[in-house]
Amino acid sequence: MLGSAILERRLELEVSQEKLAEMASVHRNYVGKVERGEQNLTIETLVRFAVTFKCKPSELLAEAGL
């Protein structure tokens, strides 16, 4: 699940959902929903998370098994 990959990356950075949301310019509740698999990502948001994590969007997708 893509949310799990984002959660793992966030924990590696040792930042809160709130801080990740700030870094990726999204709402904190959105981060929580994504991590729990309750919210799908747009391509734009996937890119925002990838930029925040300093990786390629394809790396996040691969980590999620997609």
Residue, then its C-alpha position, 0 to 999 in steps of 0.5 A: m500500500l502506498g500509504s505504508a510506504i509514505l508512513e515508513r519514509r516519514l518515520e525514517l525522517e523522524v517527523s510528525q504527520e503535521k510536519l510532513a504535511e507542512m513540508a509537502s504543502v498538504h493538510r495534516n488530516y490528509v497525511g493521516k488518511v493517506e497513511r491509513g489507506e483511506q485517501n488516494l493520492t493524486i499524481e501531483t501529491l505523489v510528486r510533492f511527497a517524493v520531493t519532500f522525501k528526496c526520491k523519485p515518485s517511482e521509488l515510492l510506488a516500487e516500495a508500495g509494490l505498485 
